[in-house]
Amino acid sequence: MFKDDLTRVKHMLDSANEALSFLKDKTRKDLDQNKMLVLSLIKCVEIIGEAANSITDDLKSKHTSIPWQDIIKMRHRLIHTYFDVDYDIVWKTVKDERLVKNYIQKQLNPF
């Protein structure tokens, strides 16, 4: 694994941890009532997608169980279609980050 890949994986893990911490004691309904929560979660997902986009193809090809392209596409969607964000998808995405985070920690074990 390249040094830059390690850095990007760390960024992904850090942002996933941040997003999950923001959801502590929150429900889906909180997204409709708390704009700061929405914007915080969106930023975390964008960072994860940007970091995933910068990871080398070599690393991605060795870990095909991680949905790299879905992660990257989500980032692109949030950045370029910021005016039409589906909060249900944001909620599900952040909840699913727990799975991605756990997989990265088990399989890549970078730290």
Phi and psi in radians as a Rosetta constraint file:
Dihedral C 1 N 2 CA 2 C 2 CIRCULARHARMONIC -1.287 0.35
Dihedral N 2 CA 2 C 2 N 3 CIRCULARHARMONIC 2.694 0.35
Dihedral C 2 N 3 CA 3 C 3 CIRCULARHARMONIC -0.991 0.35
Dihedral N 3 CA 3 C 3 N 4 CIRCULARHARMONIC -0.757 0.35
Dihedral C 3 N 4 CA 4 C 4 CIRCULARHARMONIC -1.093 0.35
Dihedral N 4 CA 4 C 4 N 5 CIRCULARHARMONIC -0.617 0.35
Dihedral C 4 N 5 CA 5 C 5 CIRCULARHARMONIC -1.095 0.35
Dihedral N 5 CA 5 C 5 N 6 CIRCULARHARMONIC -0.726 0.35
Dihedral C 5 N 6 CA 6 C 6 CIRCULARHARMONIC -1.052 0.35
Dihedral N 6 CA 6 C 6 N 7 CIRCULARHARMONIC -0.735 0.35
Dihedral C 6 N 7 CA 7 C 7 CIRCULARHARMONIC -1.102 0.35
Dihedral N 7 CA 7 C 7 N 8 CIRCULARHARMONIC -0.790 0.35
Dihedral C 7 N 8 CA 8 C 8 CIRCULARHARMONIC -1.158 0.35
Dihedral N 8 CA 8 C 8 N 9 CIRCULARHARMONIC -0.690 0.35
Dihedral C 8 N 9 CA 9 C 9 CIRCULARHARMONIC -1.097 0.35
Dihedral N 9 CA 9 C 9 N 10 CIRCULARHARMONIC -0.705 0.35
Dihedral C 9 N 10 CA 10 C 10 CIRCULARHARMONIC -1.096 0.35
Dihedral N 10 CA 10 C 10 N 11 CIRCULARHARMONIC -0.728 0.35
Dihedral C 10 N 11 CA 11 C 11 CIRCULARHARMONIC -1.053 0.35
Dihedral N 11 CA 11 C 11 N 12 CIRCULARHARMONIC -0.736 0.35
Dihedral C 11 N 12 CA 12 C 12 CIRCULARHARMONIC -1.087 0.35
Dihedral N 12 CA 12 C 12 N 13 CIRCULARHARMONIC -0.809 0.35
Dihedral C 12 N 13 CA 13 C 13 CIRCULARHARMONIC -1.130 0.35
Dihedral N 13 CA 13 C 13 N 14 CIRCULARHARMONIC -0.760 0.35
Dihedral C 13 N 14 CA 14 C 14 CIRCULARHARMONIC -1.068 0.35
Dihedral N 14 CA 14 C 14 N 15 CIRCULARHARMONIC -0.777 0.35
Dihedral C 14 N 15 CA 15 C 15 CIRCULARHARMONIC -1.220 0.35
Dihedral N 15 CA 15 C 15 N 16 CIRCULARHARMONIC -0.635 0.35
Dihedral C 15 N 16 CA 16 C 16 CIRCULARHARMONIC -1.114 0.35
Dihedral N 16 CA 16 C 16 N 17 CIRCULARHARMONIC -0.753 0.35
Dihedral C 16 N 17 CA 17 C 17 CIRCULARHARMONIC -1.075 0.35
Dihedral N 17 CA 17 C 17 N 18 CIRCULARHARMONIC -0.743 0.35
Dihedral C 17 N 18 CA 18 C 18 CIRCULARHARMONIC -1.049 0.35
Dihedral N 18 CA 18 C 18 N 19 CIRCULARHARMONIC -0.866 0.35
Dihedral C 18 N 19 CA 19 C 19 CIRCULARHARMONIC -1.046 0.35
Dihedral N 19 CA 19 C 19 N 20 CIRCULARHARMONIC -0.785 0.35
Dihedral C 19 N 20 CA 20 C 20 CIRCULARHARMONIC -1.138 0.35
Dihedral N 20 CA 20 C 20 N 21 CIRCULARHARMONIC -0.609 0.35
Dihedral C 20 N 21 CA 21 C 21 CIRCULARHARMONIC -1.190 0.35
Dihedral N 21 CA 21 C 21 N 22 CIRCULARHARMONIC -0.594 0.35
Dihedral C 21 N 22 CA 22 C 22 CIRCULARHARMONIC -1.142 0.35
Dihedral N 22 CA 22 C 22 N 23 CIRCULARHARMONIC -0.473 0.35
Dihedral C 22 N 23 CA 23 C 23 CIRCULARHARMONIC -1.483 0.35
Dihedral N 23 CA 23 C 23 N 24 CIRCULARHARMONIC -0.132 0.35
Dihedral C 23 N 24 CA 24 C 24 CIRCULARHARMONIC -0.969 0.35
Dihedral N 24 CA 24 C 24 N 25 CIRCULARHARMONIC 2.224 0.35
Dihedral C 24 N 25 CA 25 C 25 CIRCULARHARMONIC 1.084 0.35
Dihedral N 25 CA 25 C 25 N 26 CIRCULARHARMONIC 0.395 0.35
Dihedral C 25 N 26 CA 26 C 26 CIRCULARHARMONIC -1.911 0.35
Dihedral N 26 CA 26 C 26 N 27 CIRCULARHARMONIC 2.727 0.35
Dihedral C 26 N 27 CA 27 C 27 CIRCULARHARMONIC -2.067 0.35
Dihedral N 27 CA 27 C 27 N 28 CIRCULARHARMONIC 2.949 0.35
Dihedral C 27 N 28 CA 28 C 28 CIRCULARHARMONIC -1.009 0.35
Dihedral N 28 CA 28 C 28 N 29 CIRCULARHARMONIC -0.605 0.35
Dihedral C 28 N 29 CA 29 C 29 CIRCULARHARMONIC -1.084 0.35
Dihedral N 29 CA 29 C 29 N 30 CIRCULARHARMONIC -0.515 0.35
Dihedral C 29 N 30 CA 30 C 30 CIRCULARHARMONIC -1.048 0.35
Dihedral N 30 CA 30 C 30 N 31 CIRCULARHARMONIC -0.524 0.35
Dihedral C 30 N 31 CA 31 C 31 CIRCULARHARMONIC -1.104 0.35
Dihedral N 31 CA 31 C 31 N 32 CIRCULARHARMONIC -0.591 0.35
Dihedral C 31 N 32 CA 32 C 32 CIRCULARHARMONIC -1.285 0.35
Dihedral N 32 CA 32 C 32 N 33 CIRCULARHARMONIC -0.341 0.35
Dihedral C 32 N 33 CA 33 C 33 CIRCULARHARMONIC -1.947 0.35
Dihedral N 33 CA 33 C 33 N 34 CIRCULARHARMONIC -0.126 0.35
Dihedral C 33 N 34 CA 34 C 34 CIRCULARHARMONIC -2.341 0.35
Dihedral N 34 CA 34 C 34 N 35 CIRCULARHARMONIC 1.661 0.35
Dihedral C 34 N 35 CA 35 C 35 CIRCULARHARMONIC -1.098 0.35
Dihedral N 35 CA 35 C 35 N 36 CIRCULARHARMONIC -0.634 0.35
Dihedral C 35 N 36 CA 36 C 36 CIRCULARHARMONIC -1.109 0.35
Dihedral N 36 CA 36 C 36 N 37 CIRCULARHARMONIC -0.663 0.35
Dihedral C 36 N 37 CA 37 C 37 CIRCULARHARMONIC -1.103 0.35
Dihedral N 37 CA 37 C 37 N 38 CIRCULARHARMONIC -0.808 0.35
Dihedral C 37 N 38 CA 38 C 38 CIRCULARHARMONIC -1.019 0.35
Dihedral N 38 CA 38 C 38 N 39 CIRCULARHARMONIC -0.898 0.35
Dihedral C 38 N 39 CA 39 C 39 CIRCULARHARMONIC -1.114 0.35
Dihedral N 39 CA 39 C 39 N 40 CIRCULARHARMONIC -0.633 0.35
Dihedral C 39 N 40 CA 40 C 40 CIRCULARHARMONIC -1.138 0.35
Dihedral N 40 CA 40 C 40 N 41 CIRCULARHARMONIC -0.789 0.35
Dihedral C 40 N 41 CA 41 C 41 CIRCULARHARMONIC -1.141 0.35
Dihedral N 41 CA 41 C 41 N 42 CIRCULARHARMONIC -0.744 0.35
Dihedral C 41 N 42 CA 42 C 42 CIRCULARHARMONIC -1.059 0.35
Dihedral N 42 CA 42 C 42 N 43 CIRCULARHARMONIC -0.762 0.35
Dihedral C 42 N 43 CA 43 C 43 CIRCULARHARMONIC -1.065 0.35
Dihedral N 43 CA 43 C 43 N 44 CIRCULARHARMONIC -0.743 0.35
Dihedral C 43 N 44 CA 44 C 44 CIRCULARHARMONIC -1.067 0.35
Dihedral N 44 CA 44 C 44 N 45 CIRCULARHARMONIC -0.767 0.35
Dihedral C 44 N 45 CA 45 C 45 CIRCULARHARMONIC -1.137 0.35
Dihedral N 45 CA 45 C 45 N 46 CIRCULARHARMONIC -0.677 0.35
Dihedral C 45 N 46 CA 46 C 46 CIRCULARHARMONIC -1.083 0.35
Dihedral N 46 CA 46 C 46 N 47 CIRCULARHARMONIC -0.750 0.35
Dihedral C 46 N 47 CA 47 C 47 CIRCULARHARMONIC -1.108 0.35
Dihedral N 47 CA 47 C 47 N 48 CIRCULARHARMONIC -0.757 0.35
Dihedral C 47 N 48 CA 48 C 48 CIRCULARHARMONIC -1.052 0.35
Dihedral N 48 CA 48 C 48 N 49 CIRCULARHARMONIC -0.764 0.35
Dihedral C 48 N 49 CA 49 C 49 CIRCULARHARMONIC -1.160 0.35
Dihedral N 49 CA 49 C 49 N 50 CIRCULARHARMONIC -0.697 0.35
Dihedral C 49 N 50 CA 50 C 50 CIRCULARHARMONIC -1.150 0.35
Dihedral N 50 CA 50 C 50 N 51 CIRCULARHARMONIC -0.744 0.35
Dihedral C 50 N 51 CA 51 C 51 CIRCULARHARMONIC -1.117 0.35
Dihedral N 51 CA 51 C 51 N 52 CIRCULARHARMONIC -0.759 0.35
Dihedral C 51 N 52 CA 52 C 52 CIRCULARHARMONIC -1.065 0.35
Dihedral N 52 CA 52 C 52 N 53 CIRCULARHARMONIC -0.662 0.35
Dihedral C 52 N 53 CA 53 C 53 CIRCULARHARMONIC -1.148 0.35
Dihedral N 53 CA 53 C 53 N 54 CIRCULARHARMONIC -0.444 0.35
Dihedral C 53 N 54 CA 54 C 54 CIRCULARHARMONIC -1.598 0.35
Dihedral N 54 CA 54 C 54 N 55 CIRCULARHARMONIC -0.132 0.35
Dihedral C 54 N 55 CA 55 C 55 CIRCULARHARMONIC -1.286 0.35
Dihedral N 55 CA 55 C 55 N 56 CIRCULARHARMONIC 2.484 0.35
Dihedral C 55 N 56 CA 56 C 56 CIRCULARHARMONIC -1.134 0.35
Dihedral N 56 CA 56 C 56 N 57 CIRCULARHARMONIC 2.645 0.35
Dihedral C 56 N 57 CA 57 C 57 CIRCULARHARMONIC -1.077 0.35
Dihedral N 57 CA 57 C 57 N 58 CIRCULARHARMONIC -0.548 0.35
Dihedral C 57 N 58 CA 58 C 58 CIRCULARHARMONIC -1.029 0.35
Dihedral N 58 CA 58 C 58 N 59 CIRCULARHARMONIC -0.843 0.35
Dihedral C 58 N 59 CA 59 C 59 CIRCULARHARMONIC -1.176 0.35
Dihedral N 59 CA 59 C 59 N 60 CIRCULARHARMONIC -0.748 0.35
Dihedral C 59 N 60 CA 60 C 60 CIRCULARHARMONIC -1.037 0.35
Dihedral N 60 CA 60 C 60 N 61 CIRCULARHARMONIC -0.708 0.35
Dihedral C 60 N 61 CA 61 C 61 CIRCULARHARMONIC -1.225 0.35
Dihedral N 61 CA 61 C 61 N 62 CIRCULARHARMONIC -0.406 0.35
Dihedral C 61 N 62 CA 62 C 62 CIRCULARHARMONIC -1.443 0.35
Dihedral N 62 CA 62 C 62 N 63 CIRCULARHARMONIC -0.271 0.35
Dihedral C 62 N 63 CA 63 C 63 CIRCULARHARMONIC -2.308 0.35
Dihedral N 63 CA 63 C 63 N 64 CIRCULARHARMONIC 1.170 0.35
Dihedral C 63 N 64 CA 64 C 64 CIRCULARHARMONIC -1.294 0.35
Dihedral N 64 CA 64 C 64 N 65 CIRCULARHARMONIC -0.181 0.35
Dihedral C 64 N 65 CA 65 C 65 CIRCULARHARMONIC -1.292 0.35
Dihedral N 65 CA 65 C 65 N 66 CIRCULARHARMONIC -0.332 0.35
Dihedral C 65 N 66 CA 66 C 66 CIRCULARHARMONIC -1.427 0.35
Dihedral N 66 CA 66 C 66 N 67 CIRCULARHARMONIC 2.228 0.35
Dihedral C 66 N 67 CA 67 C 67 CIRCULARHARMONIC -1.366 0.35
Dihedral N 67 CA 67 C 67 N 68 CIRCULARHARMONIC 1.196 0.35
Dihedral C 67 N 68 CA 68 C 68 CIRCULARHARMONIC -0.921 0.35
Dihedral N 68 CA 68 C 68 N 69 CIRCULARHARMONIC -0.897 0.35
Dihedral C 68 N 69 CA 69 C 69 CIRCULARHARMONIC -1.145 0.35
Dihedral N 69 CA 69 C 69 N 70 CIRCULARHARMONIC -0.631 0.35
Dihedral C 69 N 70 CA 70 C 70 CIRCULARHARMONIC -1.123 0.35
Dihedral N 70 CA 70 C 70 N 71 CIRCULARHARMONIC -0.711 0.35
Dihedral C 70 N 71 CA 71 C 71 CIRCULARHARMONIC -1.103 0.35
Dihedral N 71 CA 71 C 71 N 72 CIRCULARHARMONIC -0.790 0.35
Dihedral C 71 N 72 CA 72 C 72 CIRCULARHARMONIC -1.174 0.35
Dihedral N 72 CA 72 C 72 N 73 CIRCULARHARMONIC -0.740 0.35
Dihedral C 72 N 73 CA 73 C 73 CIRCULARHARMONIC -1.108 0.35
Dihedral N 73 CA 73 C 73 N 74 CIRCULARHARMONIC -0.640 0.35
Dihedral C 73 N 74 CA 74 C 74 CIRCULARHARMONIC -1.094 0.35
Dihedral N 74 CA 74 C 74 N 75 CIRCULARHARMONIC -0.751 0.35
Dihedral C 74 N 75 CA 75 C 75 CIRCULARHARMONIC -1.038 0.35
Dihedral N 75 CA 75 C 75 N 76 CIRCULARHARMONIC -0.822 0.35
Dihedral C 75 N 76 CA 76 C 76 CIRCULARHARMONIC -1.065 0.35
Dihedral N 76 CA 76 C 76 N 77 CIRCULARHARMONIC -0.716 0.35
Dihedral C 76 N 77 CA 77 C 77 CIRCULARHARMONIC -1.082 0.35
Dihedral N 77 CA 77 C 77 N 78 CIRCULARHARMONIC -0.793 0.35
Dihedral C 77 N 78 CA 78 C 78 CIRCULARHARMONIC -1.167 0.35
Dihedral N 78 CA 78 C 78 N 79 CIRCULARHARMONIC -0.678 0.35
Dihedral C 78 N 79 CA 79 C 79 CIRCULARHARMONIC -1.226 0.35
Dihedral N 79 CA 79 C 79 N 80 CIRCULARHARMONIC -0.792 0.35
Dihedral C 79 N 80 CA 80 C 80 CIRCULARHARMONIC -1.637 0.35
Dihedral N 80 CA 80 C 80 N 81 CIRCULARHARMONIC -0.275 0.35
Dihedral C 80 N 81 CA 81 C 81 CIRCULARHARMONIC -2.209 0.35
Dihedral N 81 CA 81 C 81 N 82 CIRCULARHARMONIC 0.805 0.35
Dihedral C 81 N 82 CA 82 C 82 CIRCULARHARMONIC -1.050 0.35
Dihedral N 82 CA 82 C 82 N 83 CIRCULARHARMONIC -0.395 0.35
Dihedral C 82 N 83 CA 83 C 83 CIRCULARHARMONIC -1.469 0.35
Dihedral N 83 CA 83 C 83 N 84 CIRCULARHARMONIC -0.077 0.35
Dihedral C 83 N 84 CA 84 C 84 CIRCULARHARMONIC -2.451 0.35
Dihedral N 84 CA 84 C 84 N 85 CIRCULARHARMONIC 1.077 0.35
Dihedral C 84 N 85 CA 85 C 85 CIRCULARHARMONIC -1.633 0.35
Dihedral N 85 CA 85 C 85 N 86 CIRCULARHARMONIC 2.242 0.35
Dihedral C 85 N 86 CA 86 C 86 CIRCULARHARMONIC -1.561 0.35
Dihedral N 86 CA 86 C 86 N 87 CIRCULARHARMONIC 1.943 0.35
Dihedral C 86 N 87 CA 87 C 87 CIRCULARHARMONIC -1.110 0.35
Dihedral N 87 CA 87 C 87 N 88 CIRCULARHARMONIC -0.509 0.35
Dihedral C 87 N 88 CA 88 C 88 CIRCULARHARMONIC -1.096 0.35
Dihedral N 88 CA 88 C 88 N 89 CIRCULARHARMONIC -0.698 0.35
Dihedral C 88 N 89 CA 89 C 89 CIRCULARHARMONIC -1.222 0.35
Dihedral N 89 CA 89 C 89 N 90 CIRCULARHARMONIC -0.698 0.35
Dihedral C 89 N 90 CA 90 C 90 CIRCULARHARMONIC -1.047 0.35
Dihedral N 90 CA 90 C 90 N 91 CIRCULARHARMONIC -0.810 0.35
Dihedral C 90 N 91 CA 91 C 91 CIRCULARHARMONIC -1.030 0.35
Dihedral N 91 CA 91 C 91 N 92 CIRCULARHARMONIC -0.865 0.35
Dihedral C 91 N 92 CA 92 C 92 CIRCULARHARMONIC -1.114 0.35
Dihedral N 92 CA 92 C 92 N 93 CIRCULARHARMONIC -0.709 0.35
Dihedral C 92 N 93 CA 93 C 93 CIRCULARHARMONIC -1.062 0.35
Dihedral N 93 CA 93 C 93 N 94 CIRCULARHARMONIC -0.818 0.35
Dihedral C 93 N 94 CA 94 C 94 CIRCULARHARMONIC -1.164 0.35
Dihedral N 94 CA 94 C 94 N 95 CIRCULARHARMONIC -0.692 0.35
Dihedral C 94 N 95 CA 95 C 95 CIRCULARHARMONIC -1.076 0.35
Dihedral N 95 CA 95 C 95 N 96 CIRCULARHARMONIC -0.695 0.35
Dihedral C 95 N 96 CA 96 C 96 CIRCULARHARMONIC -1.230 0.35
Dihedral N 96 CA 96 C 96 N 97 CIRCULARHARMONIC -0.384 0.35
Dihedral C 96 N 97 CA 97 C 97 CIRCULARHARMONIC -1.044 0.35
Dihedral N 97 CA 97 C 97 N 98 CIRCULARHARMONIC -0.479 0.35
Dihedral C 97 N 98 CA 98 C 98 CIRCULARHARMONIC -1.020 0.35
Dihedral N 98 CA 98 C 98 N 99 CIRCULARHARMONIC -0.705 0.35
Dihedral C 98 N 99 CA 99 C 99 CIRCULARHARMONIC -1.180 0.35
Dihedral N 99 CA 99 C 99 N 100 CIRCULARHARMONIC -0.794 0.35
Dihedral C 99 N 100 CA 100 C 100 CIRCULARHARMONIC -1.098 0.35
Dihedral N 100 CA 100 C 100 N 101 CIRCULARHARMONIC -0.772 0.35
Dihedral C 100 N 101 CA 101 C 101 CIRCULARHARMONIC -1.032 0.35
Dihedral N 101 CA 101 C 101 N 102 CIRCULARHARMONIC -0.827 0.35
Dihedral C 101 N 102 CA 102 C 102 CIRCULARHARMONIC -1.095 0.35
Dihedral N 102 CA 102 C 102 N 103 CIRCULARHARMONIC -0.709 0.35
Dihedral C 102 N 103 CA 103 C 103 CIRCULARHARMONIC -1.124 0.35
Dihedral N 103 CA 103 C 103 N 104 CIRCULARHARMONIC -0.811 0.35
Dihedral C 103 N 104 CA 104 C 104 CIRCULARHARMONIC -1.036 0.35
Dihedral N 104 CA 104 C 104 N 105 CIRCULARHARMONIC -0.783 0.35
Dihedral C 104 N 105 CA 105 C 105 CIRCULARHARMONIC -1.114 0.35
Dihedral N 105 CA 105 C 105 N 106 CIRCULARHARMONIC -0.668 0.35
Dihedral C 105 N 106 CA 106 C 106 CIRCULARHARMONIC -1.326 0.35
Dihedral N 106 CA 106 C 106 N 107 CIRCULARHARMONIC -0.833 0.35
Dihedral C 106 N 107 CA 107 C 107 CIRCULARHARMONIC -1.471 0.35
Dihedral N 107 CA 107 C 107 N 108 CIRCULARHARMONIC -0.716 0.35
Dihedral C 107 N 108 CA 108 C 108 CIRCULARHARMONIC -1.596 0.35
Dihedral N 108 CA 108 C 108 N 109 CIRCULARHARMONIC -0.537 0.35
Dihedral C 108 N 109 CA 109 C 109 CIRCULARHARMONIC 0.633 0.35
Dihedral N 109 CA 109 C 109 N 110 CIRCULARHARMONIC 1.005 0.35
Dihedral C 109 N 110 CA 110 C 110 CIRCULARHARMONIC -1.320 0.35
Dihedral N 110 CA 110 C 110 N 111 CIRCULARHARMONIC -0.306 0.35
